[in-house]
Amino acid sequence: MSWRMRKILMIIGLTWILSISIGSVAIAYAGGLRGVGLLGVWFLFSSGIVITLAQLIPAIILLSSLIGTVSSSRRKHEVPIHAE
């Protein structure tokens, strides 16, 4: 991977994490949290969202691969799923 592509992916990743962090701070602040509680809730929301999305993206890739494998046939004249 070239340096330019790495730089672009790094900027996209940091923008994504920053937008999640700002969104979670806005939710916590709107809920009435101030001070140190706001920092704790911000960390909890941000890390929870990032971990969930980090697990969701590979799961979607695996599911789409599974659906593609099940619905396609290696031999052109066979039907992979027979509907009755």
C-alpha positions, 0 to 999 in steps of 0.5 A, a space after each residue: 500500500 502506498 504512503 498516499 493511500 495510508 494517509 487517506 485511510 488514516 484521515 478517514 479513520 480519525 475523522 470517523 472516530 472523531 465524529 463518533 466521539 463528538 456525537 456521544 458527547 452531544 448525547 451525554 451533554 443533552 442528557 444533563 451530564 456535566 464535568 467528570 461524568 461527561 468524560 466517563 460517559 463520553 469514553 464509554 459511548 465512544 469505545 462501545 460504538 467503535 468496538 461494535 462497529 469493528 465487529 460488525 464490519 467483518 461480520 457483514 463481509 462474512 455474511 455476504 460471502 456466505 450468501 454468495 457461496 450458497 446462492 452460486 453454483 460451481 457448475 453452470 447447469 446446476 441450480 444451487 437451491 431447489 424451490 418446491 
